[in-house]
Amino acid sequence: MKIHQLSLFLENKPGQMTAPCHLLADAGINIRTLTLADTQHFGILRMIVSDWRRSLELLEQAGYAVKVTEVVALEVGDHPGGLAGLLDRLDEAGINVEYMYAFTFGRHDRAVLIFRFDQPDAALECLRGSGVAVLPGVE
């Protein structure tokens, strides 16, 4: 299942993450996970939130440049080689990983990986066929 992720383009200077986080918090929207990538002048804050449509509306109304992309959440074994084995399957299928981020949060011996693929539907088919757990969200 594909998940909607919001990407905000922010200036790379102190305090730029504060306002959008407060905006979402004040609206009762939970940030499930996020990652921040930066360059010298700007950053990209990627977030998966509890209500992406409402978040998009609020952030755009506040003047933020926001892009919605589809990502895939996978659950893999949290042990040496868990990621390597998954990447082998994707390589064999000719699927490119554009970016990814990962987290563990009390899921015992499992880790959750968020992927942006060049071919998300083909990636889902490949991974499901390999027995990889595709998550419906990151609740």
LOVEXBA-786387 format. One record per residue (C-alpha): residue number from 1; residue in three letters; y, z, x. Coordinates in Angstrom, 2 decimals. Layout:
REM LOVEXBA-786387
R pos code       y       z       x
R NUM  ALA       Y       Z       X
...
This chain:
REM LOVEXBA-786387
R pos code       y       z       x
R   1  MET    0.00    0.00    0.00
R   2  LYS    3.45   -0.85    1.25
R   3  ILE    6.16    1.81    1.28
R   4  HIS    9.91    1.22    1.06
R   5  GLN   11.87    2.39    4.08
R   6  LEU   15.65    2.56    4.32
R   7  SER   17.41    1.59    7.55
R   8  LEU   21.00    2.73    8.00
R   9  PHE   23.23    1.31   10.68
R  10  LEU   25.37    4.07   12.19
R  11  GLU   27.86    4.33   15.03
R  12  ASN   26.38    6.00   18.07
R  13  LYS   28.65    9.03   18.17
R  14  PRO   28.37   12.71   17.24
R  15  GLY   28.10   13.59   13.57
R  16  GLN   27.07   10.20   12.18
R  17  MET   23.73   11.44   10.82
R  18  THR   25.25   14.43    9.04
R  19  ALA   27.00   12.73    6.11
R  20  PRO   24.08   10.58    4.87
R  21  CYS   21.71   13.56    5.17
R  22  HIS   24.08   15.72    3.09
R  23  LEU   24.56   12.91    0.58
R  24  LEU   20.81   12.70   -0.03
R  25  ALA   20.37   16.48   -0.03
R  26  ASP   23.15   16.94   -2.58
R  27  ALA   21.38   14.40   -4.85
R  28  GLY   18.09   16.30   -4.55
R  29  ILE   16.44   13.54   -2.51
R  30  ASN   13.96   14.63    0.11
R  31  ILE   13.68   12.83    3.45
R  32  ARG    9.91   12.60    4.02
R  33  THR   10.13   11.27    7.57
R  34  LEU   12.63    9.52    9.79
R  35  THR   13.22    8.04   13.19
R  36  LEU   16.40    7.18   15.07
R  37  ALA   16.72    4.34   17.55
R  38  ASP   19.89    3.75   19.47
R  39  THR   21.85    1.36   21.62
R  40  GLN   25.07    2.08   23.42
R  41  HIS   27.26    1.46   20.36
R  42  PHE   25.13    1.93   17.26
R  43  GLY   21.95    3.48   15.98
R  44  ILE   19.40    2.65   13.32
R  45  LEU   18.28    5.58   11.21
R  46  ARG   15.01    4.67    9.49
R  47  MET   13.95    6.94    6.63
R  48  ILE   11.27    7.24    4.02
R  49  VAL   12.64    9.26    1.13
R  50  SER   11.40   10.67   -2.17
R  51  ASP   13.49    8.19   -4.23
R  52  TRP   14.36    5.05   -2.27
R  53  ARG   16.14    3.24   -5.13
R  54  ARG   18.52    6.12   -5.86
R  55  SER   19.04    6.67   -2.13
R  56  LEU   19.91    3.01   -1.62
R  57  GLU   22.42    3.15   -4.47
R  58  LEU   24.08    6.34   -3.20
R  59  LEU   24.24    5.22    0.42
R  60  GLU   25.66    1.79   -0.43
R  61  GLN   28.25    3.38   -2.76
R  62  ALA   29.26    5.60    0.18
R  63  GLY   29.85    2.50    2.31
R  64  TYR   26.75    2.48    4.50
R  65  ALA   25.06   -0.73    5.59
R  66  VAL   21.49   -0.21    4.37
R  67  LYS   18.45   -2.46    4.63
R  68  VAL   15.21   -1.92    2.71
R  69  THR   12.00   -2.89    4.48
R  70  GLU    8.34   -2.51    3.63
R  71  VAL    6.25   -0.42    5.97
R  72  VAL    2.65    0.78    5.91
R  73  ALA    1.49    4.39    6.35
R  74  LEU   -1.90    4.84    7.96
R  75  GLU   -3.98    7.90    8.70
R  76  VAL   -6.00    7.92   11.92
R  77  GLY   -7.88   10.46   13.95
R  78  ASP   -5.58   12.69   16.00
R  79  HIS   -7.56   12.44   19.23
R  80  PRO   -7.44   10.40   22.44
R  81  GLY   -8.05    6.75   21.52
R  82  GLY   -7.23    7.04   17.80
R  83  LEU   -4.23    4.72   18.10
R  84  ALA   -5.85    2.47   20.70
R  85  GLY   -8.78    1.67   18.41
R  86  LEU   -6.47    0.81   15.54
R  87  LEU   -4.36   -1.45   17.77
R  88  ASP   -7.51   -3.24   18.97
R  89  ARG   -8.29   -4.25   15.37
R  90  LEU   -4.75   -5.55   14.85
R  91  ASP   -4.81   -7.48   18.14
R  92  GLU   -8.10   -9.14   17.17
R  93  ALA   -6.52  -10.26   13.89
R  94  GLY   -3.39  -11.60   15.64
R  95  ILE   -1.07   -9.15   13.87
R  96  ASN    2.09   -8.02   15.63
R  97  VAL    3.48   -4.50   15.41
R  98  GLU    7.27   -4.79   15.20
R  99  TYR    7.73   -1.02   15.48
R 100  MET    6.02    2.22   14.55
R 101  TYR    6.48    5.95   14.53
R 102  ALA    4.01    8.77   14.08
R 103  PHE    3.77   12.38   13.03
R 104  THR    1.27   15.12   12.37
R 105  PHE    1.99   17.82    9.84
R 106  GLY   -0.91   20.07    9.15
R 107  ARG   -3.35   17.28    8.30
R 108  HIS   -6.02   18.94   10.44
R 109  ASP   -7.40   16.35   12.86
R 110  ARG   -5.44   13.41   11.40
R 111  ALA   -2.15   11.76   12.29
R 112  VAL    0.07    9.61   10.08
R 113  LEU    1.46    6.41   11.57
R 114  ILE    4.24    4.34    9.99
R 115  PHE    4.07    0.65   10.93
R 116  ARG    6.31   -2.34   10.42
R 117  PHE    4.12   -5.44   10.79
R 118  ASP    5.08   -9.09   11.06
R 119  GLN    2.36   -9.81    8.47
R 120  PRO    2.05   -6.69    6.30
R 121  ASP   -0.40   -8.14    3.77
R 122  ALA   -2.71   -9.46    6.50
R 123  ALA   -2.46   -6.11    8.29
R 124  LEU   -3.45   -4.25    5.13
R 125  GLU   -6.44   -6.52    4.61
R 126  CYS   -7.53   -6.14    8.24
R 127  LEU   -7.15   -2.37    8.25
R 128  ARG   -8.84   -1.74    4.91
R 129  GLY  -11.71   -3.95    6.04
R 130  SER  -12.02   -1.79    9.16
R 131  GLY  -12.15    1.44    7.17
R 132  VAL   -8.68    2.65    8.16
R 133  ALA   -7.10    4.99    5.59
R 134  VAL   -4.00    3.32    4.14
R 135  LEU   -1.81    5.91    2.45
R 136  PRO    0.10    5.35   -0.80
R 137  GLY    3.04    7.36    0.57
R 138  VAL    3.99   10.19    2.89
R 139  GLU    4.13   13.06    0.42
